[in-house]
Amino acid sequence: MSQKAVRILGIDPGLNHTGYGFVDFVPGHFTYVASGVLNVPAGELSDRLGFIFKSLSALIEEHHPNVASIEKTFLNTNAQSSMLLSHARGAAMCAVACHSILCKEISTREIKKSVTGYGAADKEQVQQMVLRHLKLEDTRFSPDESDALATAICYGSSSILLGLVPTLGTKAGSSGTGVSRRGSSARRSRNEWTKRYEGKV
């Protein structure tokens, strides 16, 4: 019987640039699916948040992730910047929630430690280890893409998800990408994930 893969969406939120990355995961192995950066146009705050929401919604409908993860907001000395970043996170999380996908929040330090082994790693170290995890050493990702992919990799490596791999996703390689189709089976998988998730967090 073929091992099933879980498709994970990682999000690195930002009001100007929001990174995203999709990876397929089976225990011990990650496969790159897609990634990119949403370059948010200047304008009214509501329009910018709407752009993030609509763009991520379209990507979710295209790639059908089973679960999602997003980097937590960290508080800095600029309260205005922290507030705007929180707005961007909210728009991204709403896009995920509107597609009935649970979203795990992960701290920056936790992501760095999971991916590089060092919680204070710099962006270059994160980029290098993301490429190594995905076996894409000859590829170059932008910092926003790398951070989003690192978020997805961290989630895939977590103990919460490891026990759920057999009940989620589609057969790895069954359609070239392991896309999870929406429907009753996908809903059953998400319901199962919800039960286990709530019991372990």
N, C-alpha and C positions, 0 to 999 in steps of 0.2 A: 504494500500500500504506500502510495506516495506521501511524503511529508507535506503538510499544509503550510502555507506561508501566510503571515499576517502583514498587511500593508499598513504602514505607519506614516502619518503626516506630521512633520516637524515644522514649527513656526517660530521665526525670530521676529517679533513684532517691532514696528517702528512707524511713526507717523509720516516720515519722509520715504523710508524704504523698509518694506516688510519682506523678509526672506522666507522661502518655503522649500521643503524638500520631502519627497516621497521615497521610501525604501520598503522593500519586501524583506521579511525576517523569518527565518527558521532558526532553531537553537544553534548557535555557533557560526551563523552565516548571514550576512546582509547583502542584498542586491539593490543596486541603484536603479531607480525608476525615472524620476524627473526632479528638477529643481529650478529655481529662478528667483527673481526679485521683482516685487511689485513697486514700481517707482510712482509714488503717489503724487498726482498733480497738485500744484499750489491752488489755494482757494479757501472757501469757507470750511470750517472744521467739520460741519455736518456732511458736506460733499466729499471731503477726504475720507471720513470714516465710511461713508457709503461706498466709496471706491474700493476700500479694503474688503468690506463685507461682500460686495458683488463679485469681485475678482477671485477671492478665495472660494466663494460658493461655486463659481464656474469650474475652478480647478478640482474641487471635491467631486463635482458631478462628472468630471472627465476621468479622474483616476480612482474613485471609489475606495478611499481608505477605510480600514476597519476601526482604527483608533487614531487619536491625535495627541500631540504633546506641544506645549508652548513654554517659552522661557518666562520665568517670573519677573515682574518688575522689581528693580532694586531702587531704593530711595537714595537720592543724591542731594547735594547742597542746593540744587536748583529745583525748587518745588514745582515751578511751572513746567519744566521739562518732564518731571516725574508724572505730573498729572496728564500731560499730553500723551506720554507713552502708555499710561493706563487706559486712556481712551482707545488707542490703537489696539491694545490687547483685547479690550472689550469687544470691539468690532470683529476681530478675528475669532474670538471665542463664540460669539453669537453665530457666526457663519458655520462653525463646527456644530454647535448645538442645534441649529435649525435643520441639520441633516441627521439628527439622532445619533451623533457620534460623541462618545465621551472623550473629554480632553483633560489630560494630566498636566498640572503645572509643575515645572522643575526649576530649581534655582540654578543660576549661572555656575556657581561653584560645583554643584553636584554634576552638572553636564560636563564641565571640564575634567573633573576627577574621573568620571566614568569613561570618557573618550581617551584621555591622555594619561591618566594615572596621577595627575597633579591638579589640585583644585585652583591654583593660581596661574595656570598656563596662559601664555599669550595667544593672540589670534593666529599667528603663524604656526604655532605648535598644534593648535586645534585643527587648522586646515590640513596639515601634514597627516595627522592621525585619522581624520575623516577619510582622506584618500586611501590610507592603508586599510581601514576597516572595509571600505567598499572595493578594494583592489582596483583602484583607478589612479595609480601613481602618475600617469602621464596626463591627467586632466587638471584643469585649474578652475577652481570655483571662486566666486567673489566672497568676501568675508560674511555677508549676509546669508548667502547660500550655505556656506560651511557651517555657520552657527545653527541654521535650521536643520541641516542634515545631522549635526552633532546632537541636537535635541531629540531627533527621531532615534538615533543610535543609542543614546542613553536610555530612552524609554524601552527599546527592544531588549536591552541588557538587564532591565530591572527584574527583580524576583516576582513582581506582580504579574508581569506579562508572560514570563517563562512558563508558568503552569497553565496558561490559556492557549498556547499555540495549537494544540490538537483540536480545539473547538472553534477556532476562528480562521477566516481567510479562505483561499482557494488553493487547489493543488499547485505547488510550485512548478512553474513552467508549463502549466496546462494550456495556456493561451499565449505563451511568449512573455507575458507580463505579470501573470498571476492576479489579474483584475478581479476584484470581488464584486459580483453583480448584485444590484439591489433586488429585494423581493422577500418572500417569506423566510427563506433560509438565512438571508443576511440579518433579518430582524431577530430570528431565533438566536443567531450567534451573538448579536449585540445584547439581547436579553440575558443570555448566559454570562457574557462578560460583565454585565451590570451586577448580577447577583454575586459573582465571585469578587469583583472589584470592591463592592461595598462591604463585603465580609472581611477584607484583608487590609483595607486602608485605615 
